[in-house]
Amino acid sequence: MIPSPTPAQRPVSPVQRLWRHPLWAPLNDVQAWNRLARVLNPAWSFTESTARVLRVVDEAPGVRSLWLRPNRRFAGFRPGQHVLLELEINGARQARCFSFSHAPRPDGLVRLTIKAKPEGPVSAAAHRLQPGQVLRLGRAQETSSRDATIRRC
């Protein structure tokens, strides 16, 4: 039996060779496509889950709910899960996990209720969000998971 060639040994077709040419490199750059999509609409992304703030509701002193419309990259959630909320603060991305405060809805809207913490830069920045702003969302995850990403929250 003849062993199958490894990916490095497989012959490259003329089309593949042409597509890999440096002239076409910008077309193969996913981040460049993401930047272009964000110019057209800040909530669009080919690889990242983002959400637009639709409504901000003051629930109690120091407690604010954010109603968000995620883009199609967001896979949804189940009750009891939380999400990593990423915000740009002073030019750097910072993230914190928050629980969903509303059951999944047929229209896809999600609500996060956030208590302001003086020592928490993400919660303070989340309280300054206004309708129309766009933020990044991680994938919804179980709170009981022992995944390393959960421990960052």
Chimera marker file (.cmm) of the C-alpha trace (Angstrom):
<marker_set name="trace">
<marker id="1" x="0.000" y="0.000" z="0.000" r="1" g="1" b="0" radius="0.5"/>
<marker id="2" x="1.343" y="3.425" z="-0.951" r="1" g="1" b="0" radius="0.5"/>
<marker id="3" x="1.159" y="6.007" z="1.839" r="1" g="1" b="0" radius="0.5"/>
<marker id="4" x="-0.858" y="9.121" z="1.045" r="1" g="1" b="0" radius="0.5"/>
<marker id="5" x="1.199" y="12.276" z="0.655" r="1" g="1" b="0" radius="0.5"/>
<marker id="6" x="1.294" y="14.774" z="3.487" r="1" g="1" b="0" radius="0.5"/>
<marker id="7" x="-0.136" y="18.243" z="2.855" r="1" g="1" b="0" radius="0.5"/>
<marker id="8" x="3.365" y="19.595" z="2.188" r="1" g="1" b="0" radius="0.5"/>
<marker id="9" x="4.000" y="16.867" z="-0.417" r="1" g="1" b="0" radius="0.5"/>
<marker id="10" x="0.694" y="17.175" z="-2.298" r="1" g="1" b="0" radius="0.5"/>
<marker id="11" x="0.959" y="18.844" z="-5.677" r="1" g="1" b="0" radius="0.5"/>
<marker id="12" x="-0.338" y="22.406" z="-5.802" r="1" g="1" b="0" radius="0.5"/>
<marker id="13" x="-2.745" y="23.167" z="-8.619" r="1" g="1" b="0" radius="0.5"/>
<marker id="14" x="-2.192" y="26.234" z="-10.813" r="1" g="1" b="0" radius="0.5"/>
<marker id="15" x="-5.327" y="27.825" z="-9.297" r="1" g="1" b="0" radius="0.5"/>
<marker id="16" x="-4.023" y="27.310" z="-5.750" r="1" g="1" b="0" radius="0.5"/>
<marker id="17" x="-0.624" y="28.685" z="-6.745" r="1" g="1" b="0" radius="0.5"/>
<marker id="18" x="-2.287" y="31.753" z="-8.289" r="1" g="1" b="0" radius="0.5"/>
<marker id="19" x="-4.514" y="32.310" z="-5.211" r="1" g="1" b="0" radius="0.5"/>
<marker id="20" x="-1.475" y="32.160" z="-2.888" r="1" g="1" b="0" radius="0.5"/>
<marker id="21" x="0.396" y="34.809" z="-4.898" r="1" g="1" b="0" radius="0.5"/>
<marker id="22" x="1.309" y="37.906" z="-2.819" r="1" g="1" b="0" radius="0.5"/>
<marker id="23" x="-0.782" y="40.038" z="-5.155" r="1" g="1" b="0" radius="0.5"/>
<marker id="24" x="-3.919" y="38.400" z="-3.723" r="1" g="1" b="0" radius="0.5"/>
<marker id="25" x="-2.784" y="38.518" z="-0.070" r="1" g="1" b="0" radius="0.5"/>
<marker id="26" x="-5.232" y="41.297" z="0.871" r="1" g="1" b="0" radius="0.5"/>
<marker id="27" x="-8.104" y="39.101" z="-0.295" r="1" g="1" b="0" radius="0.5"/>
<marker id="28" x="-6.894" y="36.297" z="1.996" r="1" g="1" b="0" radius="0.5"/>
<marker id="29" x="-6.621" y="38.526" z="5.084" r="1" g="1" b="0" radius="0.5"/>
<marker id="30" x="-9.649" y="37.920" z="7.335" r="1" g="1" b="0" radius="0.5"/>
<marker id="31" x="-8.788" y="40.872" z="9.579" r="1" g="1" b="0" radius="0.5"/>
<marker id="32" x="-8.781" y="43.172" z="6.550" r="1" g="1" b="0" radius="0.5"/>
<marker id="33" x="-12.267" y="41.908" z="5.643" r="1" g="1" b="0" radius="0.5"/>
<marker id="34" x="-13.373" y="42.500" z="9.250" r="1" g="1" b="0" radius="0.5"/>
<marker id="35" x="-12.072" y="46.086" z="9.113" r="1" g="1" b="0" radius="0.5"/>
<marker id="36" x="-13.935" y="46.656" z="5.854" r="1" g="1" b="0" radius="0.5"/>
<marker id="37" x="-17.145" y="45.184" z="7.317" r="1" g="1" b="0" radius="0.5"/>
<marker id="38" x="-16.837" y="47.456" z="10.389" r="1" g="1" b="0" radius="0.5"/>
<marker id="39" x="-16.554" y="50.502" z="8.115" r="1" g="1" b="0" radius="0.5"/>
<marker id="40" x="-19.886" y="49.558" z="6.549" r="1" g="1" b="0" radius="0.5"/>
<marker id="41" x="-21.533" y="48.639" z="9.866" r="1" g="1" b="0" radius="0.5"/>
<marker id="42" x="-19.680" y="48.556" z="13.233" r="1" g="1" b="0" radius="0.5"/>
<marker id="43" x="-21.633" y="45.463" z="14.346" r="1" g="1" b="0" radius="0.5"/>
<marker id="44" x="-20.590" y="43.373" z="11.320" r="1" g="1" b="0" radius="0.5"/>
<marker id="45" x="-17.762" y="40.867" z="11.594" r="1" g="1" b="0" radius="0.5"/>
<marker id="46" x="-16.795" y="37.723" z="9.729" r="1" g="1" b="0" radius="0.5"/>
<marker id="47" x="-15.121" y="36.131" z="12.758" r="1" g="1" b="0" radius="0.5"/>
<marker id="48" x="-16.182" y="37.896" z="15.976" r="1" g="1" b="0" radius="0.5"/>
<marker id="49" x="-19.415" y="37.972" z="17.896" r="1" g="1" b="0" radius="0.5"/>
<marker id="50" x="-20.447" y="41.580" z="18.428" r="1" g="1" b="0" radius="0.5"/>
<marker id="51" x="-23.584" y="43.259" z="19.716" r="1" g="1" b="0" radius="0.5"/>
<marker id="52" x="-25.174" y="46.674" z="19.407" r="1" g="1" b="0" radius="0.5"/>
<marker id="53" x="-26.603" y="48.313" z="22.535" r="1" g="1" b="0" radius="0.5"/>
<marker id="54" x="-30.295" y="48.918" z="21.847" r="1" g="1" b="0" radius="0.5"/>
<marker id="55" x="-31.506" y="50.158" z="25.193" r="1" g="1" b="0" radius="0.5"/>
<marker id="56" x="-30.064" y="51.011" z="28.598" r="1" g="1" b="0" radius="0.5"/>
<marker id="57" x="-32.349" y="50.667" z="31.627" r="1" g="1" b="0" radius="0.5"/>
<marker id="58" x="-31.511" y="51.874" z="35.146" r="1" g="1" b="0" radius="0.5"/>
<marker id="59" x="-32.890" y="49.119" z="37.391" r="1" g="1" b="0" radius="0.5"/>
<marker id="60" x="-31.739" y="50.477" z="40.779" r="1" g="1" b="0" radius="0.5"/>
<marker id="61" x="-28.987" y="52.780" z="42.048" r="1" g="1" b="0" radius="0.5"/>
<marker id="62" x="-25.747" y="51.391" z="40.612" r="1" g="1" b="0" radius="0.5"/>
<marker id="63" x="-27.513" y="48.664" z="38.606" r="1" g="1" b="0" radius="0.5"/>
<marker id="64" x="-28.052" y="48.993" z="34.866" r="1" g="1" b="0" radius="0.5"/>
<marker id="65" x="-29.433" y="46.595" z="32.268" r="1" g="1" b="0" radius="0.5"/>
<marker id="66" x="-28.155" y="46.530" z="28.710" r="1" g="1" b="0" radius="0.5"/>
<marker id="67" x="-30.430" y="45.256" z="25.950" r="1" g="1" b="0" radius="0.5"/>
<marker id="68" x="-28.209" y="43.992" z="23.144" r="1" g="1" b="0" radius="0.5"/>
<marker id="69" x="-28.768" y="42.800" z="19.577" r="1" g="1" b="0" radius="0.5"/>
<marker id="70" x="-25.958" y="40.317" z="18.775" r="1" g="1" b="0" radius="0.5"/>
<marker id="71" x="-24.757" y="39.745" z="15.238" r="1" g="1" b="0" radius="0.5"/>
<marker id="72" x="-25.133" y="36.366" z="13.520" r="1" g="1" b="0" radius="0.5"/>
<marker id="73" x="-21.827" y="35.074" z="14.908" r="1" g="1" b="0" radius="0.5"/>
<marker id="74" x="-23.398" y="34.851" z="18.392" r="1" g="1" b="0" radius="0.5"/>
<marker id="75" x="-24.623" y="31.278" z="18.893" r="1" g="1" b="0" radius="0.5"/>
<marker id="76" x="-27.239" y="32.070" z="21.555" r="1" g="1" b="0" radius="0.5"/>
<marker id="77" x="-27.423" y="30.917" z="25.160" r="1" g="1" b="0" radius="0.5"/>
<marker id="78" x="-29.338" y="28.795" z="27.650" r="1" g="1" b="0" radius="0.5"/>
<marker id="79" x="-30.553" y="29.898" z="31.094" r="1" g="1" b="0" radius="0.5"/>
<marker id="80" x="-27.768" y="29.772" z="33.680" r="1" g="1" b="0" radius="0.5"/>
<marker id="81" x="-24.993" y="30.639" z="31.251" r="1" g="1" b="0" radius="0.5"/>
<marker id="82" x="-22.790" y="33.727" z="31.197" r="1" g="1" b="0" radius="0.5"/>
<marker id="83" x="-20.927" y="35.627" z="28.496" r="1" g="1" b="0" radius="0.5"/>
<marker id="84" x="-17.573" y="37.381" z="28.254" r="1" g="1" b="0" radius="0.5"/>
<marker id="85" x="-18.175" y="41.078" z="27.561" r="1" g="1" b="0" radius="0.5"/>
<marker id="86" x="-15.209" y="42.849" z="25.938" r="1" g="1" b="0" radius="0.5"/>
<marker id="87" x="-14.911" y="46.630" z="25.929" r="1" g="1" b="0" radius="0.5"/>
<marker id="88" x="-12.161" y="48.946" z="24.791" r="1" g="1" b="0" radius="0.5"/>
<marker id="89" x="-11.059" y="50.985" z="27.796" r="1" g="1" b="0" radius="0.5"/>
<marker id="90" x="-8.316" y="53.596" z="27.380" r="1" g="1" b="0" radius="0.5"/>
<marker id="91" x="-7.196" y="51.946" z="24.133" r="1" g="1" b="0" radius="0.5"/>
<marker id="92" x="-6.947" y="48.425" z="25.570" r="1" g="1" b="0" radius="0.5"/>
<marker id="93" x="-9.431" y="45.566" z="25.422" r="1" g="1" b="0" radius="0.5"/>
<marker id="94" x="-10.688" y="44.485" z="28.809" r="1" g="1" b="0" radius="0.5"/>
<marker id="95" x="-13.176" y="41.712" z="29.490" r="1" g="1" b="0" radius="0.5"/>
<marker id="96" x="-15.426" y="40.470" z="32.273" r="1" g="1" b="0" radius="0.5"/>
<marker id="97" x="-18.063" y="37.762" z="32.493" r="1" g="1" b="0" radius="0.5"/>
<marker id="98" x="-21.680" y="38.655" z="33.127" r="1" g="1" b="0" radius="0.5"/>
<marker id="99" x="-24.767" y="36.489" z="33.469" r="1" g="1" b="0" radius="0.5"/>
<marker id="100" x="-27.768" y="36.854" z="31.223" r="1" g="1" b="0" radius="0.5"/>
<marker id="101" x="-30.664" y="38.395" z="33.107" r="1" g="1" b="0" radius="0.5"/>
<marker id="102" x="-33.451" y="37.389" z="30.739" r="1" g="1" b="0" radius="0.5"/>
<marker id="103" x="-34.489" y="34.104" z="29.183" r="1" g="1" b="0" radius="0.5"/>
<marker id="104" x="-33.609" y="33.558" z="25.497" r="1" g="1" b="0" radius="0.5"/>
<marker id="105" x="-36.024" y="35.461" z="23.269" r="1" g="1" b="0" radius="0.5"/>
<marker id="106" x="-37.319" y="34.559" z="19.802" r="1" g="1" b="0" radius="0.5"/>
<marker id="107" x="-36.099" y="37.922" z="18.426" r="1" g="1" b="0" radius="0.5"/>
<marker id="108" x="-32.519" y="37.157" z="19.589" r="1" g="1" b="0" radius="0.5"/>
<marker id="109" x="-32.173" y="40.125" z="21.955" r="1" g="1" b="0" radius="0.5"/>
<marker id="110" x="-30.175" y="39.538" z="25.124" r="1" g="1" b="0" radius="0.5"/>
<marker id="111" x="-30.131" y="41.435" z="28.407" r="1" g="1" b="0" radius="0.5"/>
<marker id="112" x="-27.208" y="41.773" z="30.788" r="1" g="1" b="0" radius="0.5"/>
<marker id="113" x="-27.784" y="43.418" z="34.164" r="1" g="1" b="0" radius="0.5"/>
<marker id="114" x="-24.579" y="44.883" z="35.566" r="1" g="1" b="0" radius="0.5"/>
<marker id="115" x="-23.858" y="46.288" z="39.001" r="1" g="1" b="0" radius="0.5"/>
<marker id="116" x="-21.290" y="49.091" z="39.012" r="1" g="1" b="0" radius="0.5"/>
<marker id="117" x="-18.197" y="48.304" z="41.049" r="1" g="1" b="0" radius="0.5"/>
<marker id="118" x="-15.762" y="51.112" z="41.863" r="1" g="1" b="0" radius="0.5"/>
<marker id="119" x="-12.766" y="48.795" z="41.407" r="1" g="1" b="0" radius="0.5"/>
<marker id="120" x="-14.191" y="47.226" z="38.231" r="1" g="1" b="0" radius="0.5"/>
<marker id="121" x="-13.138" y="49.008" z="35.046" r="1" g="1" b="0" radius="0.5"/>
<marker id="122" x="-15.383" y="46.868" z="32.824" r="1" g="1" b="0" radius="0.5"/>
<marker id="123" x="-18.523" y="47.326" z="34.914" r="1" g="1" b="0" radius="0.5"/>
<marker id="124" x="-17.869" y="51.093" z="35.102" r="1" g="1" b="0" radius="0.5"/>
<marker id="125" x="-17.353" y="51.262" z="31.318" r="1" g="1" b="0" radius="0.5"/>
<marker id="126" x="-20.490" y="49.164" z="30.769" r="1" g="1" b="0" radius="0.5"/>
<marker id="127" x="-22.456" y="51.723" z="32.787" r="1" g="1" b="0" radius="0.5"/>
<marker id="128" x="-21.244" y="54.449" z="30.400" r="1" g="1" b="0" radius="0.5"/>
<marker id="129" x="-22.476" y="52.604" z="27.281" r="1" g="1" b="0" radius="0.5"/>
<marker id="130" x="-25.128" y="54.353" z="25.219" r="1" g="1" b="0" radius="0.5"/>
<marker id="131" x="-27.634" y="53.010" z="22.689" r="1" g="1" b="0" radius="0.5"/>
<marker id="132" x="-25.991" y="52.490" z="19.304" r="1" g="1" b="0" radius="0.5"/>
<marker id="133" x="-22.554" y="51.551" z="20.635" r="1" g="1" b="0" radius="0.5"/>
<marker id="134" x="-21.052" y="48.201" z="19.615" r="1" g="1" b="0" radius="0.5"/>
<marker id="135" x="-19.195" y="45.784" z="21.893" r="1" g="1" b="0" radius="0.5"/>
<marker id="136" x="-17.729" y="42.290" z="21.637" r="1" g="1" b="0" radius="0.5"/>
<marker id="137" x="-19.351" y="39.204" z="23.132" r="1" g="1" b="0" radius="0.5"/>
<marker id="138" x="-17.730" y="35.893" z="23.843" r="1" g="1" b="0" radius="0.5"/>
<marker id="139" x="-19.495" y="32.575" z="23.490" r="1" g="1" b="0" radius="0.5"/>
<marker id="140" x="-22.089" y="31.754" z="26.152" r="1" g="1" b="0" radius="0.5"/>
<marker id="141" x="-20.708" y="29.246" z="28.664" r="1" g="1" b="0" radius="0.5"/>
<marker id="142" x="-21.839" y="27.269" z="31.668" r="1" g="1" b="0" radius="0.5"/>
<marker id="143" x="-20.959" y="28.651" z="35.072" r="1" g="1" b="0" radius="0.5"/>
<marker id="144" x="-20.163" y="25.181" z="36.412" r="1" g="1" b="0" radius="0.5"/>
<marker id="145" x="-17.599" y="24.424" z="33.684" r="1" g="1" b="0" radius="0.5"/>
<marker id="146" x="-13.965" y="24.014" z="34.652" r="1" g="1" b="0" radius="0.5"/>
<marker id="147" x="-12.758" y="25.529" z="31.417" r="1" g="1" b="0" radius="0.5"/>
<marker id="148" x="-9.787" y="27.875" z="31.720" r="1" g="1" b="0" radius="0.5"/>
<marker id="149" x="-11.701" y="30.696" z="30.078" r="1" g="1" b="0" radius="0.5"/>
<marker id="150" x="-14.276" y="30.565" z="32.869" r="1" g="1" b="0" radius="0.5"/>
<marker id="151" x="-11.623" y="31.107" z="35.513" r="1" g="1" b="0" radius="0.5"/>
<marker id="152" x="-10.665" y="34.387" z="33.812" r="1" g="1" b="0" radius="0.5"/>
<marker id="153" x="-14.125" y="35.729" z="34.637" r="1" g="1" b="0" radius="0.5"/>
<link id1="1" id2="2" r="1" g="1" b="0" radius="0.2"/>
<link id1="2" id2="3" r="1" g="1" b="0" radius="0.2"/>
<link id1="3" id2="4" r="1" g="1" b="0" radius="0.2"/>
<link id1="4" id2="5" r="1" g="1" b="0" radius="0.2"/>
<link id1="5" id2="6" r="1" g="1" b="0" radius="0.2"/>
<link id1="6" id2="7" r="1" g="1" b="0" radius="0.2"/>
<link id1="7" id2="8" r="1" g="1" b="0" radius="0.2"/>
<link id1="8" id2="9" r="1" g="1" b="0" radius="0.2"/>
<link id1="9" id2="10" r="1" g="1" b="0" radius="0.2"/>
<link id1="10" id2="11" r="1" g="1" b="0" radius="0.2"/>
<link id1="11" id2="12" r="1" g="1" b="0" radius="0.2"/>
<link id1="12" id2="13" r="1" g="1" b="0" radius="0.2"/>
<link id1="13" id2="14" r="1" g="1" b="0" radius="0.2"/>
<link id1="14" id2="15" r="1" g="1" b="0" radius="0.2"/>
<link id1="15" id2="16" r="1" g="1" b="0" radius="0.2"/>
<link id1="16" id2="17" r="1" g="1" b="0" radius="0.2"/>
<link id1="17" id2="18" r="1" g="1" b="0" radius="0.2"/>
<link id1="18" id2="19" r="1" g="1" b="0" radius="0.2"/>
<link id1="19" id2="20" r="1" g="1" b="0" radius="0.2"/>
<link id1="20" id2="21" r="1" g="1" b="0" radius="0.2"/>
<link id1="21" id2="22" r="1" g="1" b="0" radius="0.2"/>
<link id1="22" id2="23" r="1" g="1" b="0" radius="0.2"/>
<link id1="23" id2="24" r="1" g="1" b="0" radius="0.2"/>
<link id1="24" id2="25" r="1" g="1" b="0" radius="0.2"/>
<link id1="25" id2="26" r="1" g="1" b="0" radius="0.2"/>
<link id1="26" id2="27" r="1" g="1" b="0" radius="0.2"/>
<link id1="27" id2="28" r="1" g="1" b="0" radius="0.2"/>
<link id1="28" id2="29" r="1" g="1" b="0" radius="0.2"/>
<link id1="29" id2="30" r="1" g="1" b="0" radius="0.2"/>
<link id1="30" id2="31" r="1" g="1" b="0" radius="0.2"/>
<link id1="31" id2="32" r="1" g="1" b="0" radius="0.2"/>
<link id1="32" id2="33" r="1" g="1" b="0" radius="0.2"/>
<link id1="33" id2="34" r="1" g="1" b="0" radius="0.2"/>
<link id1="34" id2="35" r="1" g="1" b="0" radius="0.2"/>
<link id1="35" id2="36" r="1" g="1" b="0" radius="0.2"/>
<link id1="36" id2="37" r="1" g="1" b="0" radius="0.2"/>
<link id1="37" id2="38" r="1" g="1" b="0" radius="0.2"/>
<link id1="38" id2="39" r="1" g="1" b="0" radius="0.2"/>
<link id1="39" id2="40" r="1" g="1" b="0" radius="0.2"/>
<link id1="40" id2="41" r="1" g="1" b="0" radius="0.2"/>
<link id1="41" id2="42" r="1" g="1" b="0" radius="0.2"/>
<link id1="42" id2="43" r="1" g="1" b="0" radius="0.2"/>
<link id1="43" id2="44" r="1" g="1" b="0" radius="0.2"/>
<link id1="44" id2="45" r="1" g="1" b="0" radius="0.2"/>
<link id1="45" id2="46" r="1" g="1" b="0" radius="0.2"/>
<link id1="46" id2="47" r="1" g="1" b="0" radius="0.2"/>
<link id1="47" id2="48" r="1" g="1" b="0" radius="0.2"/>
<link id1="48" id2="49" r="1" g="1" b="0" radius="0.2"/>
<link id1="49" id2="50" r="1" g="1" b="0" radius="0.2"/>
<link id1="50" id2="51" r="1" g="1" b="0" radius="0.2"/>
<link id1="51" id2="52" r="1" g="1" b="0" radius="0.2"/>
<link id1="52" id2="53" r="1" g="1" b="0" radius="0.2"/>
<link id1="53" id2="54" r="1" g="1" b="0" radius="0.2"/>
<link id1="54" id2="55" r="1" g="1" b="0" radius="0.2"/>
<link id1="55" id2="56" r="1" g="1" b="0" radius="0.2"/>
<link id1="56" id2="57" r="1" g="1" b="0" radius="0.2"/>
<link id1="57" id2="58" r="1" g="1" b="0" radius="0.2"/>
<link id1="58" id2="59" r="1" g="1" b="0" radius="0.2"/>
<link id1="59" id2="60" r="1" g="1" b="0" radius="0.2"/>
<link id1="60" id2="61" r="1" g="1" b="0" radius="0.2"/>
<link id1="61" id2="62" r="1" g="1" b="0" radius="0.2"/>
<link id1="62" id2="63" r="1" g="1" b="0" radius="0.2"/>
<link id1="63" id2="64" r="1" g="1" b="0" radius="0.2"/>
<link id1="64" id2="65" r="1" g="1" b="0" radius="0.2"/>
<link id1="65" id2="66" r="1" g="1" b="0" radius="0.2"/>
<link id1="66" id2="67" r="1" g="1" b="0" radius="0.2"/>
<link id1="67" id2="68" r="1" g="1" b="0" radius="0.2"/>
<link id1="68" id2="69" r="1" g="1" b="0" radius="0.2"/>
<link id1="69" id2="70" r="1" g="1" b="0" radius="0.2"/>
<link id1="70" id2="71" r="1" g="1" b="0" radius="0.2"/>
<link id1="71" id2="72" r="1" g="1" b="0" radius="0.2"/>
<link id1="72" id2="73" r="1" g="1" b="0" radius="0.2"/>
<link id1="73" id2="74" r="1" g="1" b="0" radius="0.2"/>
<link id1="74" id2="75" r="1" g="1" b="0" radius="0.2"/>
<link id1="75" id2="76" r="1" g="1" b="0" radius="0.2"/>
<link id1="76" id2="77" r="1" g="1" b="0" radius="0.2"/>
<link id1="77" id2="78" r="1" g="1" b="0" radius="0.2"/>
<link id1="78" id2="79" r="1" g="1" b="0" radius="0.2"/>
<link id1="79" id2="80" r="1" g="1" b="0" radius="0.2"/>
<link id1="80" id2="81" r="1" g="1" b="0" radius="0.2"/>
<link id1="81" id2="82" r="1" g="1" b="0" radius="0.2"/>
<link id1="82" id2="83" r="1" g="1" b="0" radius="0.2"/>
<link id1="83" id2="84" r="1" g="1" b="0" radius="0.2"/>
<link id1="84" id2="85" r="1" g="1" b="0" radius="0.2"/>
<link id1="85" id2="86" r="1" g="1" b="0" radius="0.2"/>
<link id1="86" id2="87" r="1" g="1" b="0" radius="0.2"/>
<link id1="87" id2="88" r="1" g="1" b="0" radius="0.2"/>
<link id1="88" id2="89" r="1" g="1" b="0" radius="0.2"/>
<link id1="89" id2="90" r="1" g="1" b="0" radius="0.2"/>
<link id1="90" id2="91" r="1" g="1" b="0" radius="0.2"/>
<link id1="91" id2="92" r="1" g="1" b="0" radius="0.2"/>
<link id1="92" id2="93" r="1" g="1" b="0" radius="0.2"/>
<link id1="93" id2="94" r="1" g="1" b="0" radius="0.2"/>
<link id1="94" id2="95" r="1" g="1" b="0" radius="0.2"/>
<link id1="95" id2="96" r="1" g="1" b="0" radius="0.2"/>
<link id1="96" id2="97" r="1" g="1" b="0" radius="0.2"/>
<link id1="97" id2="98" r="1" g="1" b="0" radius="0.2"/>
<link id1="98" id2="99" r="1" g="1" b="0" radius="0.2"/>
<link id1="99" id2="100" r="1" g="1" b="0" radius="0.2"/>
<link id1="100" id2="101" r="1" g="1" b="0" radius="0.2"/>
<link id1="101" id2="102" r="1" g="1" b="0" radius="0.2"/>
<link id1="102" id2="103" r="1" g="1" b="0" radius="0.2"/>
<link id1="103" id2="104" r="1" g="1" b="0" radius="0.2"/>
<link id1="104" id2="105" r="1" g="1" b="0" radius="0.2"/>
<link id1="105" id2="106" r="1" g="1" b="0" radius="0.2"/>
<link id1="106" id2="107" r="1" g="1" b="0" radius="0.2"/>
<link id1="107" id2="108" r="1" g="1" b="0" radius="0.2"/>
<link id1="108" id2="109" r="1" g="1" b="0" radius="0.2"/>
<link id1="109" id2="110" r="1" g="1" b="0" radius="0.2"/>
<link id1="110" id2="111" r="1" g="1" b="0" radius="0.2"/>
<link id1="111" id2="112" r="1" g="1" b="0" radius="0.2"/>
<link id1="112" id2="113" r="1" g="1" b="0" radius="0.2"/>
<link id1="113" id2="114" r="1" g="1" b="0" radius="0.2"/>
<link id1="114" id2="115" r="1" g="1" b="0" radius="0.2"/>
<link id1="115" id2="116" r="1" g="1" b="0" radius="0.2"/>
<link id1="116" id2="117" r="1" g="1" b="0" radius="0.2"/>
<link id1="117" id2="118" r="1" g="1" b="0" radius="0.2"/>
<link id1="118" id2="119" r="1" g="1" b="0" radius="0.2"/>
<link id1="119" id2="120" r="1" g="1" b="0" radius="0.2"/>
<link id1="120" id2="121" r="1" g="1" b="0" radius="0.2"/>
<link id1="121" id2="122" r="1" g="1" b="0" radius="0.2"/>
<link id1="122" id2="123" r="1" g="1" b="0" radius="0.2"/>
<link id1="123" id2="124" r="1" g="1" b="0" radius="0.2"/>
<link id1="124" id2="125" r="1" g="1" b="0" radius="0.2"/>
<link id1="125" id2="126" r="1" g="1" b="0" radius="0.2"/>
<link id1="126" id2="127" r="1" g="1" b="0" radius="0.2"/>
<link id1="127" id2="128" r="1" g="1" b="0" radius="0.2"/>
<link id1="128" id2="129" r="1" g="1" b="0" radius="0.2"/>
<link id1="129" id2="130" r="1" g="1" b="0" radius="0.2"/>
<link id1="130" id2="131" r="1" g="1" b="0" radius="0.2"/>
<link id1="131" id2="132" r="1" g="1" b="0" radius="0.2"/>
<link id1="132" id2="133" r="1" g="1" b="0" radius="0.2"/>
<link id1="133" id2="134" r="1" g="1" b="0" radius="0.2"/>
<link id1="134" id2="135" r="1" g="1" b="0" radius="0.2"/>
<link id1="135" id2="136" r="1" g="1" b="0" radius="0.2"/>
<link id1="136" id2="137" r="1" g="1" b="0" radius="0.2"/>
<link id1="137" id2="138" r="1" g="1" b="0" radius="0.2"/>
<link id1="138" id2="139" r="1" g="1" b="0" radius="0.2"/>
<link id1="139" id2="140" r="1" g="1" b="0" radius="0.2"/>
<link id1="140" id2="141" r="1" g="1" b="0" radius="0.2"/>
<link id1="141" id2="142" r="1" g="1" b="0" radius="0.2"/>
<link id1="142" id2="143" r="1" g="1" b="0" radius="0.2"/>
<link id1="143" id2="144" r="1" g="1" b="0" radius="0.2"/>
<link id1="144" id2="145" r="1" g="1" b="0" radius="0.2"/>
<link id1="145" id2="146" r="1" g="1" b="0" radius="0.2"/>
<link id1="146" id2="147" r="1" g="1" b="0" radius="0.2"/>
<link id1="147" id2="148" r="1" g="1" b="0" radius="0.2"/>
<link id1="148" id2="149" r="1" g="1" b="0" radius="0.2"/>
<link id1="149" id2="150" r="1" g="1" b="0" radius="0.2"/>
<link id1="150" id2="151" r="1" g="1" b="0" radius="0.2"/>
<link id1="151" id2="152" r="1" g="1" b="0" radius="0.2"/>
<link id1="152" id2="153" r="1" g="1" b="0" radius="0.2"/>
</marker_set>
